[in-house]
Amino acid sequence: MRNDHVTLRSTAVFDLLAPQTPAVPVQVELRYDTRDPYAVVAAFRTGRAGWVEWVFARDLLADGLIAHAGEGDVAIRPAADDPEVVVIELSSPSGHAVFEASAQELADFLDRTYDVVVPGNEGLWVSIDEAITRLLPHDLS
């Protein structure tokens, strides 16, 4: 396991799409942390002090830049009518949201993550012992 952990942050604006209304710009912070090298976090600003975070696979983001990817709560795909736009769909028991984002901004962020952890080398950054310690209760009595 590597000990020189890095956290990357990038801000972007995604357009929230809704039927029969203009798109609403939403501030998004993208994060990548080598402590969880397989994942990307997208934190969506929901108001003055609120954020909603979605965690999904870095590979899902990469795949979604070139073709439809994701079958669960997160789906990402290039826009049908504009190759410079990516569509991100988020589903939960609370609702469903569709966003459009700049393909270039997402690709640039993804490239920065690859500069830190080369695809296929994620396992070098993971400590199984540390992960098990976090999952087990500290008081076993």
N, C-alpha and C positions, 0 to 999 in steps of 0.2 A: 504494500500500500504506500502511496506517495503521501508525504506530509506537507508539501508546499501547496496548500489549497488556494484556489482562486475563485472569486465570484465575479462574474460579468453582469453588467446591467446596461440596458438600453431602453430608451423611452421611444414610444411611437404613438400615433393616433390611428385608431381603427374606426371605421364607420359602422355604427350599429344600424342595421337595416330592419325596417318594419313595413308591412304592407300599407300602401296608400299614404305614406308620410315621408318627408325628406329624411335622408340619412342623418344620424346624430353622431358627432365626433366624440370618441371616448378615449381618454388618456390611458395608455397601457404601459406598464413596465415589464419588460422581458428580462428574466434572470436565468443564469446558468451557474451552478455551483459544483465544483469538483467533488464535493462531499456526496453528491447524488449525480454522478456523471451521465446517467442514462436519461435524465429528466430535464425539462425546461419548465419554468414557471411563468405564467402570464398573469399579472396582477392588474385587474380592471378597476379604474377609479369609478366609484359609484355615487360620490357626493363630496361634500367638503372634507370629510374625514374618513370616508369609507373606501375599502378596497375588497374585491372578491378575487381570490386566487384560484387558478386552475393549473394543475400539474399534469403534464403529459410527456410522452416519450420524445426525446430529441429526434429519433428516427422517424416518428410520425410527422414532425415538422418538415424534415428533409424530404420524405416521400410525398407529402402534400404539396410541395412546391412544384412537382412535376406531374402528378396524377392524383386522382381521388384516393385518400388514405383515411383510415379510421372507420370503425364500425360501432363504436361504443358512444361514450359521452362526448367525445371530441372527434370531429371530422374536418379535414382540411383538403382543399382542392383548388386548382387554378380556376379563375373565373372563366366561364364559357365564352364570354364576348371580349375579354381583355387579358392578354397574357401577362400584363404587368400588375395584375391584381390577384390576390389569393382570398378565397372564401373560407372562413372559419366558423363552424357551427358547434355550439355548446348546448348540451341537453342535460337536464337534471330533473329531479322530482319537482323542483320549484318553477321550472319553465324551460324555454328554448330561446336561444339568441343566435342571430346570424350577423357576422361582421365581415367587412371587406378590409384588407390590409395591403400595403405595398409589398409585392413579391421581392423587390430589390432590398427593402429594409430587412425583411425576414431572412433573406439569403445572406446579407451582410452580417447579421447577428449570428446566424448559423456558422458562417465561415470563421467568425471570431471564436466560437466554441471549439471548432476543429483545430484552431491554432493552439488551444490550451490542452485539449484531449482529443487525440487522433481517433477517428472512428475505429472500433475494434480493440482499442486499448482501455476502455472504460474499467475493465476488471482490475487494472493496475491501481486504480484509485479507491477501490472498495475494500474495507476490512470486514470480513465476516464476523470476527469476534466482537468488533465494535457494534455492528448491526444487531447481533444477538443480545448484547448487553443493553442496548436501547429498548429492545422489545420485551425483555423479561422484567417483571416487577423487581424493584430494588429491595423490598422487604419480603423475603420468602418465608418468614416465620408465621 
